[in-house]
Amino acid sequence: MSILEVKDKTGRAIHLSIERWKHISHEHPELVSYFQEFGSVLQNPLRIGDDEFDERVKYYYKHVKELARHILLIVRIKLRG
């Protein structure tokens, strides 16, 4: 079950599972108040970076002016094969 489903800037379907949300809220509680921005970060990032060790991992960066914050979301993409 997902608590967030969105297509990213490249058209990839991204979903945030309840299990991953529990991890984020426990390990990175500072991000909980920014949850409403996650879709925007994925749909309109400043840039999408690649992980040098895992081709499935992407880094979505965005500056949210209204919050005076930069947000980084790390996403593991399911590869088609």
C-alpha positions, -999 to 999 in steps of 0.1 A, spaced: 0 0 0 12 35 -9 7 68 8 21 88 -21 19 80 -59 32 104 -84 49 105 -118 83 121 -117 96 147 -142 107 119 -165 73 101 -164 84 73 -140 58 62 -116 71 67 -80 53 55 -49 60 58 -12 51 27 7 38 28 43 69 8 53 93 34 38 73 63 53 77 47 88 115 45 81 116 82 70 95 94 99 116 74 124 151 80 110 146 115 95 118 131 116 129 166 103 113 156 69 78 148 83 67 184 81 77 186 45 57 156 33 33 178 14 63 190 -8 74 155 -18 52 154 -50 65 187 -61 101 177 -55 96 146 -77 76 163 -104 97 195 -107 131 189 -92 160 214 -97 180 184 -108 180 146 -107 213 130 -98 226 95 -101 242 73 -74 277 63 -84 273 27 -70 236 18 -77 220 27 -110 186 22 -94 191 51 -70 182 86 -80 186 119 -60 159 145 -65 169 180 -54 146 211 -51 148 244 -34 114 253 -19 115 291 -17 84 294 5 101 272 31 136 286 26 148 250 24 164 226 0 148 192 0 166 160 -12 146 129 -18 164 96 -25 144 72 -46 151 36 -56 137 29 -91 125 -5 -101 143 -15 -132 124 -31 -160 139 -63 -171 
